Amino acid sequence: MADSDRVRFSRQHINARCKTLVTYRLLIHLGNGVYDITREGKQYLTGELDARNLGAE
């Protein structure tokens, strides 16, 4: 995506999206802009978890 002329994004946008995913327990913030995917995040990506059933913390 970073090499494509069709996709525009900023670090601030990515950080904001990651923070949102943290509130739904799909990512965990490790510090200094580093995030890791959670078990629930992996389940979501494989289609095993319906995100409509998640509640924000």
C-alpha angles and dihedrals in degrees: 000000000000091000095048121098088210098065121067122182140149133216088247091056093049091047091051091050092048091051089053091051089050090057088057092046093244092118134026121216111231096180137261093054093306120132133179128202117247129220088260090050091054090048090052092051092051092048094248094115126056107216090207087074094057123099125203117248 
